[in-house]
Amino acid sequence: AYDLLCPESAFDIQDARFLGLSRGSNTDLTTYIYIPLRVPHTKLRLNPENKEHSDLWFLPTDTDSLSKFLKEGGVKGGLAADHCIGGIEQYLLNKKKLLR
């Protein structure tokens, strides 16, 4: 749940692309959808009503940075859980098709 600091929409649902599914350690499934932002990440913040997440971390999306993130299992002292890892793996697998 994002809260925009600007009046425009952060994304266009027509740009959405299905990346894949993964099964988590508790056997729950996650669907990964790629939706490119149409605004700079600096205009996004967590919705103040959201009690599940306390911070947004923006990662570089180049292959080396994401591979390092996967190898280290997280960033900035935060550990990546199975669904986060699965999402980054799906992005890396599909990156060439997405950025055409």
N, C-alpha and C positions, 0 to 999 in steps of 0.2 A: 504494500500500500504506500504509494508515493504521494506527497503533497507538493504541488508545483508552486514555485515562487513567481510564476508568470502565467498569463492568461491562455497561452496556446497549449495545444495538446502535446504531450511528451512523445507520443508515437501514433502511427497509423496502423490499425489492425490489418490493413491490406498488405502491409510489409511483413507480417508474421510468417515464419517458416518452422515447420515441425522438424526437430532434430532427432528425436528418439525417446526411448524409455529406459529407465534403469530400476532395478529392484534394490531397495535399501537393506541394511542389516536387520531390520525388523520385518522384512518381507513386504514392506509397503512400496508402491510404485510411484515414480515421479515422471511426469511428462516434461520434456524440455522443448521450449518454444523460443526461437530467436526473434526478437523484435527490436530493430535498431531505433535508438533514440533520435528524435528530431530536434531536440534542444540540447544545449551543453549540460554536462553532468552537474555543473555548478548551480543549475537552476532546480535541481531535485533535492529533496530532503525527505526523511521519514515522516509519515503522517503522525502528528502528535498524539492521536488517539490510539496508535498502534502500540500495544504493550508487549508484543513478542520480540521485537528487534530494537536494539538500542543505538545502532550505528550503521552507516553505509560505508563500505570500503570500495573504492573504485580501482580495479586492476587494469594494468596495461593489457591489451589483447594480442600483442605480438606473440608468436610461437615460443620464443625463448623465455619470456617472462611467465607465460602460463605453464610451460614445462617445469620451470623452477618452482613455481607455486605447487604443482603436483608432487614434485620430488621432495620438497620440504614439508608438505602436508599442511600448508597454511601460510599466513603472512601476518606481520605486525603482532606476533604473539597469539593470534587467533588460529585455532585448529580447524581444518577443513573436514567436515563430516562426509559420509558416503554420498549423499545427494549432491552436495557442492562439487565434489570430485567428479561425479558422473556428468554433471552439467558442463564442466570445463572439458572433460574428455570428449563429450558429444560436440561441443563447439569446435575443438581442434580437428576432429574427424570431418566436419562439414565446412570448415572455414573457407576453403577454396571456392566451393559452390555459393556460399553466402556473399562473398565479396566481389563477385563478377560484375 
